[in-house]
Amino acid sequence: MTKPEQARIHNNGDCHASWCGGVGDWLQIDLGGEYSVSAIHTQGARDHYGYVTMYTLSYQTSGGNSWVDYNENGIIKVSFDN
């Protein structure tokens, strides 16, 4: 397993220099305040070894105690990327 700090766009290196999560793994990112997120970008490893095939997004507001799955019309949004 690699460190979450390596989950950066345009990270130079192969899969071992990027964040390589497995099924069920997640990244938790604290934006330091409340923001409107309008896009999410994923990128495969430079050596084409690892890449995202699908993901979901959950969020928590400041002071919130639980995570909320992002949904559209009550259906959890599953994104297919790369």
N, C-alpha and C positions, 0 to 999 in steps of 0.2 A: 504494500500500500504506500502511496506517496502522500506528501503533505498537501493540505488544502491550499496553502500559500502558493502552490505551483499552478493553481487554476487561473491562469492569466491568458488573455488573447495575445497572440504573437509571441508566445514564450519560445525562446530558442532552445531546441533540444528535441530528443525523441520522446517516446511515451514515458520513459523513466524520468524525464525532466518536466512532465506535465502531471496534472492530477488524474490518476487512473482509478476511478471508483468502479465498484462492481454492482451487480443487481442489488437494489435495496440500499445502496450507499447514497449519501446526500451531501450537499454543501449548504451550510447555513451562513448567510451573509448579513451582517449588521450594518445598515447604511448610516447609522448614527442619528437618525431622525426620520420623520415621515416624508416620503417622496412618492411621486407618481412614476412608476416604472413603465416605460412605453415600449421597450424592446429588450430582448435577451438574445445574445449571440453566442453560439457554440462553435468550436473549431476542433478538427481532428488533429492528432499528433503530426508533427512534421514528417515522421517516417511512415505515415499512413497506417501505423499499427493499431492505434486506438481512436475511436470516435464515438460520439453520441448517436444513438439511433432513435431514442424517444425519451421524453421527460415530462414531468408534471411540475407545477409551481404551487407552493403553499406560502402564505404570508401571515404575519402577525403584526398588529399595530402596536405602537408604543404603549406599554403598560398592559398589553393583552396577555392572557394566560394560556391561550390555546391557538393552534395553527388552523388556518382556513384554507382549504383547497381552492385555487382559482378555478372558476367555472363559468360557463356560458349557458344561460337559460337553464340553470340547475344541473347541468351535466359537467363533470370534471373534465377540463380541457387537457387533452394529451397532445403534445407537440412532437412532431417527427422532424428531425433536423439532420444536417450534414448530408 
